[in-house]
Amino acid sequence: MVHPLVAQLRFTRSEFLRCLAGVTDAEARRRFEPMNCISWMVGHLANQENRYWVGAAQGKTLLPELQELVGFEKPASTPPLEDMWAAWRLATRTADPYLDTLTPDILVTHFERNGKPVDENVGTLLLRNIHHYWYHVGEASAVRQLLGHKDLPQFVGDMTGVGYRPEG
């Protein structure tokens, strides 16, 4: 059974998908400054998953172009939505086998960067990833309201099957 935090990440991903269902490319590329556009948000979260769970965790180089395009503190961009969804699907699909291996013992370990341990342990990075999704669910919901979308999903949605369960 996957670790409860991994189950929460997967639920959070599903809520992100639900938040963005029906958004067109033109809508996703529209920017309401100072916020980033929705397609940027999709790529940005793909980049985080890629950096943490593919690059740092598995030592694989995947989607190196994302860092310049949608990385933290990079200039705003308005990439094509389908390109960002393709990157997100690839990053999350590649991340999942690693995430399936997480245990309490692994969650307290640290990845290394340039031969030195990163400041936050794997568990904290997992929490950061989950919380980062929720930040962008809120931001994307705001953008959708500015786009004039009606009857938007309510968050947090149905948690049947993903409610609290103890480790182990």
URQUI-V755766 format. One record per helix or strand of 3 or more residues. SS is the DSSP state (A for helix, B for strand). FROM is the first residue (numbers start at 1). TO is the last residue. If there is no record, write none. Layout:
# URQUI-V755766
ss->{SS;SS}
from->{FROM;FROM}
to->{TO;TO}
This chain:
# URQUI-V755766
ss->{A;A;A;A;A;A;A}
from->{4;25;38;65;81;104;122}
to->{20;28;58;70;99;107;146}
